[in-house]
């Protein structure tokens, strides 16, 4: 695993992640409207060359080898 970077919810995701992952990040952030996320951050790491993006609440976004983007909610529900 390779560490990437961190950024605030609502901030600009790193340009090196795919448009599909960026869209998933924006979708998750859209679901958080109305919650106080001012202290929440995303963490980007790389596993086998693919991005793994985790929100402080436990939400995880992964891109599979075939390019599909998977979002795992903190409760384990997808």
C-alpha positions in Angstrom: 0.0 0.0 0.0 1.2 3.5 -0.8 0.1 6.6 1.1 -1.4 9.3 -1.1 -2.8 12.4 0.5 -5.7 13.9 2.6 -8.1 16.6 1.8 -11.3 18.1 3.4 -14.8 17.1 2.5 -15.9 19.5 -0.2 -12.3 20.2 -1.3 -10.8 19.3 -4.6 -9.8 15.6 -4.9 -6.3 14.9 -6.3 -6.2 15.1 -10.1 -4.5 11.7 -10.4 -7.6 9.7 -9.5 -10.0 8.8 -12.2 -13.1 10.8 -13.1 -15.2 7.8 -12.0 -13.7 7.9 -8.5 -14.1 11.7 -8.3 -17.8 11.3 -9.2 -18.2 8.7 -6.4 -16.6 11.1 -4.0 -19.0 13.9 -5.0 -22.0 11.5 -4.7 -21.0 10.5 -1.2 -20.5 14.2 -0.3 -23.9 15.0 -1.7 -25.4 12.4 0.7 -23.8 14.3 3.6 -25.5 17.6 3.0 -27.0 18.8 6.3 -24.4 17.1 8.4 -21.5 19.0 10.0 -18.5 17.6 8.1 -16.2 20.6 8.7 -13.6 18.4 10.4 -13.9 15.4 8.1 -11.2 14.4 5.7 -10.7 12.0 2.9 -7.6 9.8 2.8 -6.2 8.5 -0.5 -4.0 5.5 -0.6 -3.0 3.2 -3.4 -3.3 -0.6 -3.3 -1.8 -2.5 -6.2 -1.8 0.7 -8.3 -5.5 1.4 -7.7 -7.0 4.2 -5.5 -8.6 3.5 -2.2 -10.3 6.6 -0.8 -11.6 6.5 2.8 -13.7 9.1 4.6 -13.3 9.7 8.3 -16.7 8.2 9.0 -15.5 4.9 7.5 -17.0 5.2 4.0 -14.6 3.6 1.5 -14.4 4.0 -2.3 -12.4 1.6 -4.3 -11.8 1.1 -8.0 -11.6 -2.6 -9.1 -9.2 -3.9 -11.7 -12.0 -3.8 -14.3 -12.5 -0.1 -13.6 -15.8 -0.4 -11.6 -16.1 1.9 -8.6 -17.3 0.4 -5.4 -18.6 2.4 -2.4 -18.8 0.7 1.0 -20.8 2.5 3.7 -19.5 2.6 7.3 -22.2 0.1 8.3 -21.0 -2.4 5.7 -24.0 -1.7 3.4 -23.2 -0.9 -0.2 
